[in-house]
């Protein structure tokens, strides 16, 4: 890269969608955010096109559009420059100034974040326009606490066809993501007299804390086959909360014999299973395994979310609910006073039109490429490091058995300006069960910056 580009022509272009629009939006964001300051000369359209692998015409058009909008100026002889007065300088308190800047790593490889650049803007806008034009007037009121019947109907069929879930639309409850689902379930279980929930260890800390607000939460260890049902039995739990498709965060799929053992536990003890299918749409090496729910819909509460598939901005979730839990769950949902009917109708429309499936196919390709790139980079750059887990999802665990400590690993990554999470953050029991490990979310940063993020991570970890 030449000096004229400056480091921040690290333009954040997604790997798909309209390249010209993405380029425009990246430039706007860089100018608005003050990364490209007034007067900065941009590279020629030919140079930028070559660097980003775009056609020159795409870059020229983007520049022309931004000149027309006042972000850039173009003068013969002085090239294309950032116009004056375009940055939004955020007001900051004197004390926090500098600190925040110094602390922010350049690359974000934390888990749990999908690629925001992949948000299906066109499909969502098309669906929402349709909803605003066509939705019946009653859709603008409070409505059924279970959510819009239009969405529940298409979801029942979508979940059946893609995840093997067996549910009637009447037994689906739509909510705001898995986290709300778990909160509602905690209320329901408490009302039913449940005292103890057994939750996989490791697991997402927020989810553990959410349940622990109402129930005793037993940490149930996992092994290579998934949740240890012997430990679950010993814990006296009446509810098991687990991630059978892709254990979070370790990344294995629950083995067939373990699935059967877990179902036996539910049958013998009349226990409930909460199946968190948070990334079941993303399996790269084979067709996904059907949800556990398909084998015992009467005892398994299945929950999914659009947080990973569309994005946290449309954080709709769904609960396929055993008939015995439906009434209390619908009542808990009513008390939550949440009715995002328009989003629900838009999602229904996206699924109906096939746009949701198309979007998933697109992002799956992108995430698969990211995972393969990560695995290849680790193999060649860090031969002692093992990538744990199946070929699935949006994150992977890197094990560094010869590293001095997990803390040292995280610090080495941070010193290379890469933000990652230590596995220990998710472990409640004995942390020494695991070698020093990182949980790497590979859905960010945007595709063109991703290889550089991996390079930085690997260079950082090689210094250990
Ligand atoms: C283990 C796990 N479950 C569920 C979710 C989805 O939660 P929500 O739908 O509340 O965003 C996530 C998202 O990061 C997750 O990591």
Boltz pocket constraint, residues with backbone or C-beta under 6 A from the ligand:
constraints:
  - pocket:
      binder: B
      contacts: [[A, 112], [A, 113], [A, 176], [A, 177], [A, 178], [A, 179], [A, 180], [A, 204], [A, 243], [A, 248], [A, 276], [A, 278], [A, 304], [A, 305], [A, 306], [A, 307], [A, 312], [A, 315], [A, 316], [A, 317]]
      max_distance: 6.0
